[in-house]
Amino acid sequence: MNSRMLGSGLVFGMVATLLACGGSSGETGASSSGVTSTAGTGGSGGTGGSDGTGGTGGTGGSAPTGCAACYPQCVIDAFATCTPTGLCTNATVGLTDSNTCYANGVKEQSATTGTTGTTTFYKMDGSVCVAGSTTFTTTGGTTTYKDGGGKLLFTDESPLTGGHKVTCDAKTVTIDAASADCQACKAGYFSNSCPTGTCTIP
């Protein structure tokens, strides 16, 4: 209940008391004096709310490293389920073909016949992950990479001199194979030298 309602009730009670106890026509003829009430004190104003605190600024993104700094995203995505990791073993098959087995179960099979070659990467379950078909010329080689269903993933132009170029999503990126990021990354078709051993691919 607010102060105004309390004040109204108080005045109403005083008026009722005065009406009930007012002066009567006594023999003394004296009249009673009325009582004057003073005004109530107004309530104090409320305290205003404080200003809200502003949010903190976001943290800036960090520069890409490793595979993300070496290869375009299409290459990383292509080898997402068959990226070679761990120790590896290479087995020569015939004069020009080879199999490479990695510790995580990924396998790589390479074959060369004259001016053409193939490189196939297998997932841990043995299914085809990425298949590359290469055409060699006197100045280098161009490889087309597709997924297990035959969909084009990207192309790789590898000249005998200079860095090779990867094209996907209508963009061409020059790969610096000697950079620290590329050396630290095995995205798949850049495999490190592996010791000779046993590696069987069905």
Phi, psi and omega per residue, in radians:
M1 nan 2.357 -3.072
N2 -1.524 3.027 -3.061
S3 -1.167 -0.545 -3.127
R4 -1.168 -0.711 3.132
M5 -1.187 -0.685 3.090
L6 -1.080 -0.753 3.136
G7 -1.081 -0.739 -3.130
S8 -1.107 -0.720 -3.140
G9 -1.151 -0.676 3.139
L10 -1.128 -0.780 3.136
V11 -1.103 -0.762 -3.132
F12 -1.070 -0.691 3.122
G13 -1.159 -0.683 3.129
M14 -1.178 -0.696 3.133
V15 -1.108 -0.746 -3.140
A16 -1.108 -0.672 3.129
T17 -1.145 -0.738 3.134
L18 -1.138 -0.657 3.115
L19 -1.158 -0.613 -3.106
A20 -1.363 -0.545 -3.051
C21 -1.969 0.407 -3.109
G22 -1.145 2.906 -3.102
G23 -1.135 2.406 3.099
S24 -1.805 2.948 -3.129
S25 -1.403 1.297 3.140
G26 -1.381 2.907 3.140
E27 -1.168 -0.405 -3.100
T28 -1.311 -0.346 3.131
G29 1.240 0.164 -3.136
A30 -1.378 2.471 3.104
S31 -1.808 2.468 3.133
S32 -1.454 2.544 3.131
S33 -1.529 2.457 3.084
G34 -1.333 2.671 3.117
V35 -1.732 2.282 -3.128
T36 -1.717 2.168 3.141
S37 -1.565 2.557 3.120
T38 -1.581 2.699 -3.121
A39 -1.217 2.494 3.103
G40 -1.235 2.763 3.123
T41 -1.422 2.263 -3.118
G42 -1.159 2.612 3.115
G43 -1.221 2.655 3.140
S44 -1.370 2.659 -3.130
G45 -1.204 2.617 3.128
G46 -1.251 2.733 3.122
T47 -1.456 2.276 -3.134
G48 -1.201 2.627 3.128
G49 -1.238 2.687 3.139
S50 -1.414 2.715 3.134
D51 -1.170 2.520 3.099
G52 -1.234 2.698 3.128
T53 -1.511 2.292 3.141
G54 -1.197 2.631 3.133
G55 -1.258 2.734 3.120
T56 -1.422 2.656 -3.136
G57 -1.226 2.641 3.137
G58 -1.293 2.769 3.131
T59 -1.530 2.340 -3.125
G60 -1.149 2.599 -3.133
G61 -1.230 2.608 -3.133
S62 -1.565 2.733 -3.132
A63 -1.226 2.504 3.138
P64 -1.168 2.594 3.107
T65 -2.347 2.970 3.092
G66 1.078 -2.398 -3.088
C67 -1.022 -0.668 -3.104
A68 -1.130 -0.473 3.122
A69 -1.561 -0.253 -3.085
C70 -1.678 -0.848 -3.023
Y71 -1.952 2.674 2.995
P72 -1.188 2.819 -3.041
Q73 -1.062 -0.515 -3.113
C74 -1.108 -0.591 3.115
V75 -1.243 -0.771 3.128
I76 -1.070 -0.738 3.128
D77 -1.148 -0.672 -3.099
A78 -1.082 -0.636 -3.088
F79 -1.788 0.316 -3.087
A80 -1.032 -0.603 -3.098
T81 -1.832 0.112 3.134
C82 -2.593 0.689 3.082
T83 -1.351 2.108 3.141
P84 -1.162 2.298 3.061
T85 -2.462 2.723 3.103
G86 1.476 -3.021 3.133
L87 -1.130 2.651 -3.107
C88 -2.303 2.761 3.110
T89 -2.348 2.323 -3.136
N90 -1.940 2.329 3.104
A91 -2.160 2.200 3.123
T92 -1.394 2.343 3.124
V93 -2.100 1.930 -3.071
G94 1.246 -2.609 -3.084
L95 -1.603 -0.543 -3.015
T96 -2.170 -0.191 -3.076
D97 -1.679 2.771 3.129
S98 -2.688 2.664 3.037
N99 -2.070 2.467 3.098
T100 -2.265 2.202 3.130
C101 -1.960 2.364 -3.135
Y102 -1.926 2.756 -3.042
A103 -1.084 -0.500 -3.112
N104 -1.474 0.072 3.092
G105 1.728 -0.160 3.090
V106 -1.298 2.470 3.135
K107 -2.260 2.636 -3.116
E108 -2.274 2.320 -3.126
Q109 -2.178 2.192 -3.122
S110 -2.130 2.449 3.119
A111 -2.489 2.457 -3.136
T112 -2.284 2.321 3.085
T113 -2.379 1.695 3.113
G114 1.161 -1.989 -3.072
T115 -1.693 0.170 3.127
T116 -2.292 2.831 3.119
G117 -2.758 2.800 3.096
T118 -2.326 2.571 3.059
T119 -2.401 2.142 -3.097
T120 -2.153 2.302 3.086
F121 -1.875 2.337 -3.113
Y122 -1.938 2.467 3.081
K123 -1.250 3.059 -3.139
M124 -1.105 -0.473 3.132
D125 -1.520 0.047 3.094
G126 1.613 -0.090 3.124
S127 -1.438 2.755 -3.118
V128 -1.235 2.282 3.110
C129 -1.784 -1.006 3.132
V130 -2.395 2.348 3.111
A131 -2.172 2.170 -3.138
G132 -1.936 2.424 3.106
S133 -2.134 2.132 -3.005
T134 -1.988 2.439 2.998
T135 -2.016 2.151 -3.105
F136 -1.697 2.486 3.048
T137 -2.274 -3.110 3.139
T138 -1.251 -0.235 -3.113
T139 -1.894 -0.073 -3.126
G140 2.659 -2.631 -3.130
G141 -2.571 2.652 3.093
T142 -2.173 2.191 -3.098
T143 -2.044 2.324 3.063
T144 -1.829 2.182 -3.114
Y145 -1.869 2.315 3.121
K146 -2.266 2.815 3.088
D147 -1.476 -3.101 -3.085
G148 -1.094 -0.356 3.124
G149 -1.662 0.045 3.116
G150 1.594 0.131 3.128
K151 -1.406 2.337 3.137
L152 -1.130 2.270 3.119
L153 -1.825 -0.918 3.102
F154 -2.952 2.915 3.068
T155 -2.100 2.649 -3.098
D156 -2.300 2.051 3.075
E157 -1.741 2.074 -3.088
S158 -2.086 1.613 3.105
P159 -1.266 2.770 3.129
L160 -1.147 -0.508 3.087
T161 -2.183 2.454 -3.139
G162 1.595 2.902 -3.135
G163 -1.258 2.638 3.124
H164 -1.508 2.806 -3.042
K165 -2.096 2.389 3.106
V166 -1.934 2.315 3.131
T167 -2.121 2.210 3.035
C168 -2.795 2.692 -3.141
D169 0.915 0.666 3.097
A170 1.117 0.375 3.103
K171 -2.260 2.515 3.108
T172 -2.034 2.243 -3.105
V173 -2.141 2.309 3.081
T174 -1.516 2.208 -3.096
I175 -1.654 2.236 3.074
D176 -1.667 1.546 -3.040
A177 -1.101 -0.389 -3.108
A178 -1.491 -0.113 -3.100
S179 -1.217 2.744 -3.130
A180 -1.089 -0.650 -3.133
D181 -1.141 -0.744 3.138
C182 -1.222 -0.642 3.126
Q183 -1.157 -0.528 -3.111
A184 -1.496 -0.062 -3.055
C185 -2.088 2.369 2.968
K186 -1.967 1.595 -3.141
A187 -1.377 -0.227 3.119
G188 2.438 -1.247 -3.040
Y189 -1.437 0.024 2.947
F190 -1.881 1.503 -3.109
S191 -1.717 2.463 3.129
N192 -1.335 2.910 3.098
S193 -1.139 2.332 -3.113
C194 -2.095 2.495 3.107
P195 -1.171 2.699 -3.122
T196 -1.270 2.436 -3.123
G197 -2.942 -2.716 3.140
T198 -1.801 2.259 3.109
C199 -2.631 1.998 -3.115
T200 -1.950 2.282 3.093
I201 -2.153 2.100 -3.106
P202 -0.972 nan nan
